[in-house]
C-alpha cells in the first residue's frame, strides 16, 4: 500500500475541515448518514483519552489525542457543511462583548 502525506500548514480552518472530512469519507465513515450524537460522543471520547494521557504524563499520546479530537470535530463540520470560520468569528465577537468572567463571581 502506497503511503501519502497530507499537507496541513497554511490551510484555513474550513480547508482543514474539508481535508479531515474527505479522509473520513474515503475510509468509509460516511457510507450512511452519520448519527450526530454518536459523532459528538466520539469527540468527547478523544478528549477523555487525552485526559488519561495527561494523567499518566504520556505527552506524546496526549498530543495525538488532542489532534484526534480536532480531526473528529473538523470531520463533523465538513460533513455538516458548517462554515466553522464564520461560526468562530460570530462566537468570538459575542464573547468579546460579554462581561468579565461572563458576569460570574467564581
C-alpha positions as CSV (number, residue, x, y, z in Angstrom):
1,X,0.0,0.0,0.0
2,X,1.4,3.4,-1.0
3,X,1.8,5.9,1.7
4,X,0.8,9.5,1.1
5,X,1.1,12.6,3.2
6,X,-1.4,15.4,3.9
7,X,-0.2,19.0,3.7
8,X,-1.7,21.0,6.6
9,X,0.4,24.1,7.2
10,X,-1.1,27.3,5.9
11,X,-4.6,25.9,5.4
12,X,-7.7,27.7,6.7
13,X,-10.0,26.1,9.2
14,X,-12.6,25.4,6.6
15,X,-9.9,23.8,4.3
16,X,-8.9,21.6,7.2
17,X,-12.5,20.6,7.7
18,X,-12.7,19.6,4.1
19,X,-9.4,17.6,4.3
20,X,-10.5,15.8,7.5
21,X,-13.9,15.0,6.1
22,X,-12.6,13.7,2.8
23,X,-10.2,11.3,4.6
24,X,-13.1,10.1,6.8
25,X,-15.3,9.6,3.7
26,X,-12.5,7.7,1.9
27,X,-12.2,5.4,4.9
28,X,-15.9,4.6,4.9
29,X,-17.1,6.6,7.9
30,X,-19.8,8.4,5.9
31,X,-21.3,5.5,3.9
32,X,-24.6,6.3,5.5
33,X,-25.9,9.4,7.3
34,X,-23.9,10.0,10.5
35,X,-25.6,10.0,13.8
36,X,-24.7,13.4,15.2
37,X,-24.9,12.4,18.8
38,X,-22.6,9.5,18.2
39,X,-20.1,11.7,16.3
40,X,-20.2,14.2,19.2
41,X,-19.5,11.4,21.7
42,X,-16.6,10.2,19.6
43,X,-15.1,13.7,20.0
44,X,-15.7,13.5,23.8
45,X,-14.0,10.1,23.8
46,X,-10.9,11.5,22.2
47,X,-10.8,14.3,24.8
48,X,-11.2,11.6,27.5
49,X,-8.3,9.7,26.0
50,X,-6.2,13.0,26.1
51,X,-7.2,13.4,29.8
52,X,-5.9,9.9,30.5
53,X,-2.7,10.5,28.7
54,X,-2.3,13.8,30.7
55,X,-3.0,11.9,33.9
56,X,-0.2,9.4,33.3
57,X,2.1,12.1,31.8
58,X,2.3,10.5,28.4
59,X,3.0,13.7,26.5
60,X,3.3,12.1,23.0
61,X,-0.1,10.3,23.3
62,X,-1.7,13.5,24.8
63,X,-0.7,15.5,21.7
64,X,-2.0,12.7,19.5
65,X,-5.4,12.5,21.3
66,X,-5.7,16.3,21.1
67,X,-5.1,16.0,17.3
68,X,-7.7,13.2,17.1
69,X,-10.2,15.5,18.8
70,X,-9.7,18.2,16.3
71,X,-9.8,15.8,13.4
72,X,-13.1,14.3,14.5
73,X,-14.5,17.8,15.1
74,X,-13.4,19.0,11.7
75,X,-14.7,15.9,10.0
76,X,-18.1,16.6,11.6
77,X,-18.0,20.3,10.5
78,X,-17.0,19.2,7.0
79,X,-19.8,16.6,6.9
80,X,-22.4,19.0,8.1
81,X,-21.2,21.8,5.8
82,X,-20.6,24.1,8.8
83,X,-18.6,27.3,7.9
84,X,-16.6,27.0,11.2
85,X,-14.6,30.1,10.5
86,X,-17.8,32.2,10.3
87,X,-19.2,30.5,13.4
88,X,-16.0,31.1,15.4
89,X,-15.9,34.7,14.4
90,X,-19.5,35.2,15.5
91,X,-18.9,33.5,18.8
92,X,-15.6,35.3,19.5
93,X,-17.3,38.6,18.9
94,X,-20.1,37.6,21.2
95,X,-17.6,36.6,23.9
96,X,-15.6,39.7,23.5
97,X,-18.6,41.8,24.4
98,X,-19.5,39.8,27.5
99,X,-18.6,41.0,31.0
100,X,-15.5,39.8,32.9
101,X,-15.8,36.1,33.6
102,X,-19.2,36.4,31.8
103,X,-20.6,38.0,35.0
104,X,-19.9,35.1,37.2
105,X,-18.3,35.6,40.6
106,X,-16.5,32.2,40.8
